[in-house]
């Protein structure tokens, strides 16, 4: 896994198709603002990543990049393994910093 601090420059003559894939499911993602909490994929999340890997392979993806978060890296690693390539970790893809503790519970109203 190679770490990239800045986004690579793309020359004007280069054209690429980019697939954006959100990380697979994690425990508590519906009840909490996860932010930068370093939480890995749960079992359904790994299955979702495997299905994404199948789609990427069928569509001819050749490069896999990820944010540094554990859940994104795990998703990317499952996809990259399917494609036979590595994962480029790009710090600029990191999660939003909510400037408060991560994994806080979201208030819900009960009716």
Secondary structure, 3 states (H helix, E strand, C coil): CEEECCCCCCCCCCCCCCCCCCCCCCCCCCCEECCCCCCCCCHHHHHHHHHHHHHHHHHCCCCEEECCCHHHHHHHHHHHHHHCCCEEEEHHHCCCCCCCCCCEECCCCCC
